[in-house]
Amino acid sequence: MKKTSVLSFLILGFLVFSFLLMSFPVKAQDTSKASGTLPDEVNKIVTASCTPCHTSQGGLMSKAKLNFTEWTNYPPKKQKEKAAKIYFELNKGAMPPKAAREKRPELIPTNEQLSIIKKWSESFTADTI
Ligand code: HEC
């Protein structure tokens, strides 16, 4: 090979290499379809009111339906569905369940906490999933 063709081969190789380097992080940053974590303010409410039952240490039935320990492992679609169910249950005043509300009234979320959850649940719009 001639000196010039070796040089152009190297330059071409370098260009391809830097193009690859540049394009990979862009793909990695596209997290719009990735599963999200609970925002701090939501996490606080959930920890206070829901984690006695809805964690891996909780009751069989409650953790099968909703497990906050596994939240970040839920696929985005499941997170969206569960967020909607959380809103639905809380809006009905059905969670925590009646027996728990009577025994441990401190678990019942306040109206302010309910509106935080509601806003969070509504943030799962169709175009982000
Ligand atoms: C004392 C235990 C207990 C506490 C505390 C509790 N839950 Fe539950 N939850 C259950 C049980 C048991 C079920 C399953 C039976 C049912 O659906 O009624 C359930 C079901 C649910 C479901 C239905 C999930 C589905 O996919 O159908 C949602 C949503 C939910 N809980 C949200 C919450 C939220 C939010 C909190 C906190 C504000 C909470 N729960 C607190 C026991 C609890």
Residues whose N, C-alpha, C, O or C-beta is under 5 A from the ligand:
A	BS01	HEC	S49 C50 P52 C53 M61 S62 K65 L66 K82 K85 I86 E89 M95 P96 P97 A100
